[in-house]
C-alpha cells in the first residue's frame, strides 16, 4: 500500500535512507548472488586492451579493462542504451514487488552518468539523442504518472540524504572508448599490464529506489519488499569529517566487513591505511592482552572487498554496485567466516586531479522493518 498522499515528511537531513535495488547488470551477470560469488572468488574478467595506453613520452602499455561480452564492438552510447533497456524491462513489476511503494508514489527519476559531467568531451547531439531515448523509455514505464526526469552527474549524490519522497535512480556508465580512457587518465592512474594498482576500465548499470527511512517505514510492504529492503546510514552527511573520524564514530571494528567503492589506485590505498591503521594497532593490542599469536607485520582486514577490481570501474553505478554486493553478503552468508554479520560498511571515495581525497562511510544493513 502507498502512503496517504497528504502525509508530509520533514525536509531536514535524513541520516538513514531506505534502499531497494530493482535491477543491475555488470560483468558478473544480473544478480547480487553472481556479483557476490565473483568478488569472493576473485573471478578474472579483466583483459589487456588491444590499443596501448601512453604512459609517458617513451612508454606505452596495454591497460586492463572489463567488457560485457554482449556489448563488445559497440559504441559507448549504444552500450549504455542497451544496459538502460535491460534495467527498465522489469522496472514496473519490480517497483510493486520489491518496494512498498506504488507507481504513483514515484515523482522523480534521476538518470546518472559521466556523460553529464561538465568536463566530459562528447558530441552534444549524440548525448541529447541518448537522453531522448532514455526519457521515452522511462515515460513508457510510468504512462499514467507525471514524473520529473533529471539527467545528472555522480556528484549530485550529495543530495540523496535530503530526499523527502521516493526517487528512482537509473545509473549507467561505460568507459570503452579512446575519449573515455583519456578522460579517466587525466584524473586517475589506470591499471596497466604489470603496472601498479590503478583503475580498471569497466562498464555497468544499476537501478535503485531510494526513500527517506521514516517514509518507507510508514508504508505496508509486501513480504518480498521486506526481504529486499536495505537501510543505508551516512556518517559524513556534510562532507566535513575525515575517514578516521567516521570510522571511530561508527565504531567500526577490525573484523567488520568493509566494501570499498571508487577509484582503487595507489593514492587511495595509502590514504586508506593511514586513516584505518589504528584498527590494526587496536587489534594487535587486544591479541597481546589475550596472549594470542601476534599478527604478521602488515595485517589486513579479515573482510575487505573492492568489487570494481573484479567487475571494473562502473562510474555512476559504482557506489550502488558496492551496496548490491553488501545486500548479497547480508542475504547469502555463504562465506567462510565463522559468523554472519548484521551490517556491512561501504566506503565511497573520490580523488580529484590535485589528488585530494574525499571519503564517506555508510553502514548498510537489512531494513529495521524486516
C-alpha positions as CSV (number, residue, x, y, z in Angstrom):
1,X,0.0,0.0,0.0
2,X,1.2,3.5,-0.7
3,X,1.3,6.2,2.0
4,X,-1.5,8.8,2.2
5,X,-0.9,11.5,-0.3
6,X,-1.3,14.3,2.2
7,X,1.4,12.9,4.5
8,X,4.4,15.2,4.8
9,X,7.9,14.5,5.7
10,X,10.3,16.8,7.5
11,X,12.6,18.2,4.7
12,X,15.6,18.1,7.0
13,X,18.6,15.8,6.5
14,X,17.9,12.1,6.9
15,X,20.9,10.2,8.2
16,X,19.3,6.9,7.1
17,X,17.7,6.0,3.7
18,X,15.7,3.0,2.7
19,X,17.1,1.4,-0.5
20,X,15.7,-1.1,-2.9
21,X,17.8,-2.5,-5.7
22,X,15.5,-3.2,-8.6
23,X,17.9,-4.4,-11.3
24,X,21.5,-4.4,-12.2
25,X,24.0,-5.6,-14.8
26,X,27.8,-5.9,-14.7
27,X,30.4,-8.3,-15.8
28,X,29.4,-11.0,-13.3
29,X,25.8,-11.0,-14.5
30,X,22.5,-9.5,-13.3
31,X,22.0,-10.9,-9.8
32,X,23.5,-10.0,-6.4
33,X,24.4,-13.6,-5.8
34,X,26.5,-13.6,-9.1
35,X,28.3,-10.5,-8.0
36,X,28.9,-11.9,-4.5
37,X,30.4,-15.1,-5.8
38,X,32.6,-13.3,-8.4
39,X,34.0,-10.9,-5.8
40,X,34.6,-13.6,-3.1
41,X,36.3,-15.9,-5.6
42,X,38.1,-13.0,-7.4
43,X,36.9,-14.1,-10.8
44,X,39.1,-12.9,-13.6
45,X,37.1,-10.8,-16.1
46,X,39.9,-8.4,-16.9
47,X,41.7,-8.4,-20.3
48,X,44.5,-6.3,-21.7
49,X,43.4,-3.7,-24.2
50,X,44.3,-4.0,-27.9
51,X,45.3,-0.3,-28.1
52,X,48.1,0.5,-25.6
53,X,47.9,3.5,-23.2
54,X,50.6,6.1,-23.5
55,X,52.2,6.4,-20.0
56,X,54.9,9.0,-20.9
57,X,56.8,10.2,-24.0
58,X,58.6,6.9,-24.4
59,X,56.5,4.3,-22.7
60,X,53.2,2.6,-23.7
61,X,51.4,-0.4,-22.2
62,X,48.1,-2.2,-22.6
63,X,45.6,-1.3,-19.9
64,X,43.3,-3.6,-18.1
65,X,39.6,-3.4,-18.9
66,X,36.4,-5.4,-18.3
67,X,33.7,-5.6,-21.0
68,X,30.3,-7.1,-21.1
69,X,30.5,-9.8,-23.8
70,X,27.2,-8.8,-25.4
71,X,28.3,-5.2,-25.8
72,X,31.7,-5.8,-27.4
73,X,32.3,-3.8,-30.7
74,X,29.6,-1.3,-29.9
75,X,30.0,2.5,-29.3
76,X,29.7,3.8,-25.8
77,X,26.3,5.4,-26.2
78,X,24.9,2.1,-27.7
79,X,26.4,0.1,-24.8
80,X,24.7,2.4,-22.3
81,X,21.4,2.4,-24.1
82,X,21.3,-1.4,-24.1
83,X,22.1,-1.5,-20.4
84,X,19.4,1.0,-19.6
85,X,16.9,-1.0,-21.7
86,X,17.8,-4.1,-19.6
87,X,17.2,-2.2,-16.3
88,X,13.8,-0.9,-17.5
89,X,12.4,-4.2,-18.8
90,X,11.4,-5.3,-15.3
91,X,11.1,-1.9,-13.6
92,X,7.3,-1.7,-13.5
93,X,6.9,-5.1,-11.9
94,X,9.8,-4.7,-9.6
95,X,8.6,-1.4,-8.1
96,X,5.5,-3.1,-6.7
97,X,7.1,-6.5,-5.8
98,X,10.4,-5.3,-4.3
99,X,9.4,-1.9,-2.8
100,X,6.5,-0.9,-0.5
101,X,5.5,1.8,-3.0
102,X,3.1,2.1,-5.8
103,X,3.9,3.5,-9.3
104,X,2.1,6.8,-8.5
105,X,4.4,7.4,-5.5
106,X,7.3,7.9,-7.8
107,X,7.5,11.5,-9.0
108,X,11.2,11.8,-9.7
109,X,13.7,9.8,-11.8
110,X,17.4,10.6,-11.8
111,X,19.5,9.2,-14.7
112,X,23.1,9.3,-13.6
113,X,26.1,9.1,-15.9
114,X,29.6,10.5,-16.5
115,X,28.0,11.9,-19.8
116,X,26.5,14.8,-17.8
117,X,29.7,16.0,-16.2
118,X,30.8,19.4,-17.3
119,X,34.3,18.4,-18.3
120,X,33.3,15.5,-20.5
121,X,34.2,16.0,-24.1
122,X,31.3,14.4,-26.0
123,X,29.1,15.0,-29.0
124,X,26.2,17.1,-27.7
125,X,23.8,16.0,-30.4
126,X,24.6,12.3,-29.5
127,X,24.1,12.9,-25.8
128,X,20.8,14.7,-26.5
129,X,19.6,11.8,-28.7
130,X,20.6,9.4,-25.9
131,X,18.7,11.4,-23.3
132,X,15.6,11.5,-25.5
133,X,15.7,7.7,-26.0
134,X,16.1,7.1,-22.3
135,X,13.4,9.6,-21.4
136,X,10.9,7.9,-23.7
137,X,11.6,4.5,-22.2
138,X,11.1,5.8,-18.7
139,X,7.9,7.5,-19.6
140,X,6.6,4.2,-21.1
141,X,7.1,2.7,-17.7
142,X,5.1,5.4,-16.0
143,X,2.4,6.2,-18.6
144,X,-0.2,7.4,-16.0
145,X,2.2,9.4,-13.9
146,X,3.6,12.9,-14.1
147,X,7.2,12.4,-13.4
148,X,10.3,14.7,-13.4
149,X,13.3,13.2,-15.1
150,X,16.7,14.6,-14.3
151,X,20.0,13.8,-16.1
152,X,22.7,14.4,-13.5
153,X,26.3,13.5,-12.8
154,X,27.5,11.4,-10.0
155,X,28.4,14.5,-7.9
156,X,24.7,15.1,-7.3
157,X,24.6,12.1,-4.9
158,X,25.2,14.6,-2.0
159,X,21.6,15.4,-2.4
160,X,20.2,12.0,-1.7
161,X,20.1,12.3,2.1
162,X,17.8,15.3,1.9
163,X,15.1,13.4,0.0
164,X,11.5,14.0,1.1
165,X,9.9,11.5,-1.3
166,X,10.9,8.3,-3.2
167,X,13.4,8.8,-6.0
168,X,14.2,6.3,-8.7
169,X,17.9,6.2,-9.7
170,X,19.0,4.8,-13.1
171,X,22.8,4.7,-13.0
172,X,24.8,3.7,-16.1
173,X,28.3,4.1,-17.4
174,X,30.7,2.7,-19.9
175,X,34.2,3.9,-20.5
176,X,35.1,1.8,-23.5
177,X,36.2,4.5,-26.0
178,X,39.5,6.3,-26.5
179,X,37.9,9.5,-25.4
180,X,36.7,8.0,-22.1
181,X,40.0,6.4,-21.3
182,X,41.8,9.7,-22.0
183,X,39.4,11.4,-19.7
184,X,39.9,8.9,-16.9
185,X,43.7,9.0,-17.4
186,X,43.7,12.8,-16.9
187,X,42.4,12.4,-13.4
188,X,43.4,8.9,-12.3
189,X,46.1,6.3,-12.6
190,X,44.8,3.5,-14.9
191,X,45.9,-0.1,-14.3
192,X,48.2,-1.3,-17.0
193,X,49.6,-4.8,-17.5
194,X,52.4,-5.4,-14.9
195,X,51.8,-1.9,-13.5
196,X,51.0,-0.6,-10.1
197,X,47.5,-0.7,-8.7
198,X,45.1,1.5,-10.7
199,X,41.6,2.0,-12.1
200,X,40.3,-0.9,-14.2
201,X,38.2,0.4,-17.1
202,X,34.7,-1.1,-16.9
203,X,31.0,-0.7,-17.5
204,X,27.8,-1.5,-15.7
205,X,24.4,-0.2,-14.7
206,X,22.1,-0.4,-11.7
207,X,18.6,0.8,-10.8
208,X,17.5,1.6,-7.2
209,X,14.6,3.2,-5.4
210,X,15.6,5.4,-2.5
211,X,13.3,6.9,0.1
212,X,13.6,8.6,3.5
213,X,13.6,5.8,6.1
214,X,10.6,7.2,8.1
215,X,8.6,7.3,4.9
216,X,9.4,3.7,3.9
217,X,8.6,2.6,7.5
218,X,5.1,4.3,7.3
219,X,4.1,2.0,4.4
220,X,2.7,-1.5,4.5
221,X,5.3,-3.5,2.5
222,X,4.8,-7.0,1.0
223,X,6.9,-9.9,2.3
224,X,9.1,-9.6,-0.8
225,X,9.7,-5.9,-0.2
226,X,10.6,-6.6,3.5
227,X,13.2,-9.2,2.4
228,X,14.9,-6.9,-0.1
229,X,14.8,-3.6,1.9
230,X,18.1,-2.1,3.0
231,X,18.9,0.8,5.3
232,X,21.9,3.0,4.4
233,X,23.2,5.2,7.2
234,X,25.6,8.0,6.4
235,X,28.4,9.1,8.8
236,X,29.6,12.1,6.8
237,X,26.5,14.0,5.6
238,X,28.2,17.4,5.3
239,X,31.4,16.0,3.8
240,X,33.5,17.5,6.7
241,X,34.8,14.5,8.7
242,X,38.0,12.7,8.0
243,X,37.6,9.0,7.2
244,X,39.4,8.2,10.5
245,X,36.7,10.2,12.4
246,X,33.9,8.5,10.6
247,X,35.3,5.0,11.3
248,X,35.5,5.9,15.0
249,X,32.1,7.4,15.1
250,X,30.6,4.3,13.5
251,X,32.6,2.1,15.9
252,X,34.0,0.0,13.1
253,X,36.0,-2.9,14.4
254,X,38.9,-4.8,12.9
255,X,36.7,-7.8,12.0
256,X,33.9,-5.8,10.4
257,X,33.2,-6.3,6.7
258,X,34.4,-3.3,4.6
259,X,33.4,-2.7,0.9
260,X,35.4,-0.1,-0.9
261,X,34.0,1.8,-3.9
262,X,35.6,4.5,-6.0
263,X,38.8,4.6,-8.0
264,X,41.1,2.0,-6.4
265,X,44.6,3.2,-7.0
266,X,47.9,3.6,-5.1
267,X,46.8,7.1,-3.8
268,X,43.7,5.6,-2.3
269,X,45.4,2.5,-0.8
270,X,47.9,4.7,1.0
271,X,45.1,7.0,2.3
272,X,43.0,4.1,3.5
273,X,45.8,2.6,5.6
274,X,46.7,5.9,7.0
275,X,43.1,6.5,8.1
276,X,42.4,3.0,9.3
277,X,45.7,1.9,10.8
278,X,44.5,2.5,14.3
279,X,42.2,-0.5,13.9
280,X,45.3,-2.7,13.2
281,X,47.0,-1.4,16.3
282,X,43.9,-1.9,18.4
283,X,43.7,-5.5,17.2
284,X,47.4,-6.1,18.0
285,X,47.0,-4.8,21.5
286,X,43.9,-7.0,22.1
287,X,45.9,-10.0,20.9
288,X,48.8,-9.2,23.1
289,X,46.5,-8.8,26.1
290,X,44.9,-12.1,25.4
291,X,48.3,-13.8,24.9
292,X,47.4,-14.7,21.3
293,X,49.9,-15.2,18.5
294,X,50.8,-11.8,17.0
295,X,49.7,-10.8,13.5
296,X,52.0,-10.6,10.6
297,X,54.0,-7.4,10.1
298,X,51.4,-6.0,7.7
299,X,48.0,-7.4,8.7
300,X,45.0,-6.7,6.6
301,X,41.3,-6.6,7.4
302,X,39.8,-10.0,7.5
303,X,37.0,-8.9,5.2
304,X,38.0,-6.0,2.9
305,X,36.4,-6.1,-0.6
306,X,36.6,-4.0,-3.7
307,X,34.1,-5.1,-6.3
308,X,35.4,-2.9,-9.1
309,X,38.8,-4.6,-9.1
310,X,36.7,-7.7,-10.3
311,X,34.0,-6.2,-12.5
312,X,35.8,-3.0,-13.4
313,X,35.1,0.6,-12.5
314,X,31.5,1.3,-13.3
315,X,31.4,5.1,-12.7
316,X,27.9,6.3,-11.8
317,X,26.9,2.7,-10.9
318,X,30.0,2.1,-8.7
319,X,28.5,3.0,-5.3
320,X,25.3,1.0,-5.6
321,X,27.2,-1.9,-7.1
322,X,29.0,-2.0,-3.8
323,X,25.7,-1.8,-2.0
324,X,24.4,-4.6,-4.2
325,X,27.4,-6.7,-3.0
326,X,26.6,-5.8,0.6
327,X,23.0,-6.9,0.0
328,X,24.2,-10.3,-1.2
329,X,26.5,-10.6,1.8
330,X,23.6,-10.0,4.2
331,X,21.3,-12.4,2.4
332,X,23.7,-15.1,1.4
333,X,26.2,-15.7,4.2
334,X,28.0,-18.5,2.2
335,X,31.4,-17.1,3.1
336,X,33.9,-19.0,5.2
337,X,33.8,-16.7,8.2
338,X,32.6,-18.1,11.5
339,X,29.5,-15.9,11.8
340,X,27.2,-13.8,9.7
341,X,27.1,-10.1,10.1
342,X,24.1,-7.8,10.8
343,X,25.6,-4.9,8.8
344,X,28.4,-4.1,6.4
345,X,30.2,-0.9,5.8
346,X,30.7,0.8,2.4
347,X,33.4,3.4,2.0
348,X,33.0,5.6,-1.1
349,X,35.8,7.8,-2.1
350,X,36.8,10.2,-4.9
351,X,40.1,11.6,-5.9
352,X,40.4,14.9,-7.8
353,X,43.1,16.0,-10.2
354,X,45.0,17.6,-7.3
355,X,45.0,14.2,-5.6
356,X,42.7,15.4,-2.8
357,X,40.6,12.6,-1.4
358,X,37.0,12.8,-0.2
359,X,35.7,9.7,1.6
360,X,32.4,8.9,3.1
361,X,31.4,5.9,5.3
362,X,28.0,4.2,5.2
363,X,26.5,1.4,7.2
364,X,24.4,-1.0,5.1
365,X,22.0,-3.3,7.0
366,X,18.8,-5.2,6.4
367,X,15.9,-2.9,7.0
368,X,14.8,-2.3,10.6
369,X,11.3,-3.2,9.4
370,X,12.3,-6.7,8.5
